[in-house]
């Protein structure tokens, strides 16, 4: 009589798969992923029909919006705006750090004949739903704070794009080691970026 397959969450399987994909890239195998997750390959294939489907599920999981970002709409009109954006930005940095190695792995896999990632390639040409949602969350938060009179009226989507883009670039520079001069710590970078975005750089007129 066969025993029952081990009970394991999808999240645990995907985390094990993420580790193996990042470590081994093109050489990653379902056998290795199953061993890392502590399950059999049959259990793995019961959840994910192909290795490519598993990789795409890992990519989707890595690009989900963090609960901290989801909480932005609940922070409107409360507390310090700069602190709210700093906390969300810090969470974004950690999320992006986990995603970049996967994109590097995906690039290598797409060039390997043993991988069939046409579906992933096509999806990567379009904005990911999580990225679209994150942009809307930030733009909506800034817009609501403008309506509340806590920020001056500007284009909220451009403000959101500026913040998200700058944070993404910061993490990419850290990953590739291409920061010019002395590297900035993430807290210092975020504080400086937020100050510039919220307060601008125009010289303040002196009051006589």
C-alpha positions in Angstrom: 0.0 0.0 0.0 1.4 3.3 -1.1 1.7 6.0 1.6 0.1 9.4 1.2 2.3 12.0 -0.5 3.8 14.5 1.9 1.7 17.6 2.6 3.6 20.7 1.4 2.3 24.2 0.5 2.7 25.7 -3.0 4.7 28.5 -1.3 7.2 26.1 0.1 7.7 24.3 -3.3 8.1 27.6 -5.1 10.6 28.9 -2.6 12.7 25.7 -3.0 12.4 26.0 -6.8 13.5 29.7 -6.7 16.6 28.8 -4.8 17.5 26.0 -7.2 16.8 28.1 -10.3 18.9 31.0 -9.0 21.8 28.7 -8.0 21.9 26.4 -11.0 20.2 28.4 -13.9 20.0 26.4 -17.1 21.2 23.3 -15.2 18.3 23.3 -12.8 16.3 20.0 -12.8 13.0 19.0 -11.3 14.8 16.2 -9.5 17.0 18.7 -7.7 14.0 21.0 -6.9 12.0 18.0 -5.5 15.0 17.1 -3.3 15.3 20.7 -2.0 11.6 20.7 -1.3 11.6 17.3 0.4 9.1 15.7 -2.0 9.1 13.3 -4.9 9.1 14.4 -8.5 5.6 12.9 -8.9 4.3 15.3 -6.3 6.0 18.2 -8.0 4.6 17.3 -11.4 1.1 16.9 -9.9 1.2 20.5 -8.9 3.2 21.9 -12.0 3.0 19.9 -15.2 6.3 21.0 -16.7 9.6 22.5 -15.5 8.8 25.6 -17.5 5.4 26.0 -15.9 7.1 25.7 -12.5 9.6 28.4 -13.4 6.8 30.7 -14.6 5.0 30.2 -11.3 8.2 31.1 -9.5 8.4 34.3 -11.5 4.8 35.2 -10.8 5.3 34.7 -7.1 8.5 36.8 -7.0 6.6 39.7 -8.6 3.7 39.9 -6.2 3.0 43.1 -4.4 4.1 43.2 -0.8 1.5 43.6 2.0 3.3 46.9 3.0 2.5 48.4 -0.4 -1.0 47.1 -0.2 -1.4 49.1 3.0 -0.8 52.4 1.3 -4.5 53.2 0.8 -5.0 52.7 4.6 -2.4 55.3 5.4 -3.9 58.2 3.5 -4.2 61.3 5.7 -2.4 59.6 8.6 1.1 60.0 10.0 4.1 61.1 8.1 4.0 60.7 4.3 7.8 60.4 4.0 7.9 57.6 6.5 5.1 55.7 4.8 6.9 55.9 1.4 10.2 55.0 3.1 8.6 51.8 4.6 7.1 50.8 1.3 10.3 51.6 -0.6 12.3 49.4 1.8 9.9 46.5 1.2 10.2 47.1 -2.6 14.0 46.9 -2.4 13.8 43.5 -0.7 11.3 42.2 -3.3 13.4 43.5 -6.3 16.5 41.9 -4.8 14.8 38.5 -5.1 13.5 39.1 -8.6 16.6 40.3 -10.4 18.5 36.9 -10.1 15.4 35.2 -11.6 15.4 37.5 -14.6 19.1 36.8 -15.1 18.3 33.0 -14.9 15.4 33.5 -17.3 17.6 35.3 -19.9 20.1 32.3 -19.9 17.3 29.7 -20.0 15.6 31.5 -23.0 18.8 31.0 -25.0 19.1 27.3 -24.1 17.5 24.8 -26.5 16.6 22.5 -23.6 14.2 25.1 -22.2 10.9 26.0 -23.8 10.2 29.5 -22.5 8.4 31.1 -25.4 5.4 31.7 -23.2 7.5 33.5 -20.6 9.2 35.5 -23.3 5.9 36.7 -24.6 4.6 37.5 -21.1 7.8 39.5 -20.3 7.1 41.7 -23.3 3.9 42.9 -21.6 3.6 44.8 -18.2 3.2 42.3 -15.4 -0.2 42.7 -13.7 1.6 43.2 -10.3 3.7 46.0 -11.7 0.6 47.7 -13.1 -1.2 47.3 -9.8 1.9 48.7 -7.9 1.9 51.8 -10.1 -1.8 52.3 -9.5 -1.4 51.9 -5.7 1.4 54.5 -5.6 -0.4 56.9 -7.9 -3.6 56.5 -6.0 -1.9 57.1 -2.7 -0.2 60.3 -3.9 -3.5 61.4 -5.5 -5.4 60.9 -2.3 -2.8 62.8 -0.3 -3.1 65.7 -2.8 -6.9 65.7 -2.4 -6.3 65.8 1.4 -4.1 68.8 1.0 -1.0 67.1 2.3 0.8 67.2 -1.1 0.7 69.9 -3.8 -1.2 68.9 -7.0 1.1 67.3 -9.5 0.8 64.3 -12.0 0.4 61.5 -9.5 1.3 58.8 -12.0 4.6 60.5 -13.0 5.4 60.9 -9.3 4.7 57.2 -8.8 6.8 56.2 -11.9 9.7 58.4 -10.7 9.8 56.7 -7.3 9.4 53.1 -8.6 11.9 53.6 -11.3 14.5 55.2 -9.1 14.2 52.4 -6.5 14.5 49.7 -9.2 17.6 51.4 -10.6 19.1 51.6 -7.2 18.8 47.8 -6.6 20.0 47.0 -10.1 23.2 49.1 -9.5 23.7 47.3 -6.2 23.3 43.9 -7.9 25.7 44.7 -10.8 28.1 46.6 -8.6 28.0 49.6 -10.9 27.5 52.5 -8.5 29.8 55.3 -9.3 31.9 56.6 -6.3 31.0 55.5 -2.8 27.9 53.2 -2.8 24.9 54.6 -1.0 23.2 52.5 1.6 19.5 51.8 0.8 18.2 53.8 3.8 20.3 56.9 2.8 19.2 56.6 -0.8 15.5 56.2 0.1 15.5 59.2 2.5 17.3 61.4 0.0 15.0 60.3 -2.9 11.9 60.9 -0.9 13.0 64.3 0.2 13.7 65.3 -3.4 10.4 64.0 -4.6 8.3 65.4 -1.9 10.1 68.8 -1.4 11.8 69.4 -4.7 15.2 71.0 -5.3 14.2 74.6 -6.2 15.9 77.2 -3.9 13.5 78.5 -1.3 12.9 82.2 -1.4 14.1 84.1 1.7 11.4 85.9 3.7 12.6 89.5 4.5 
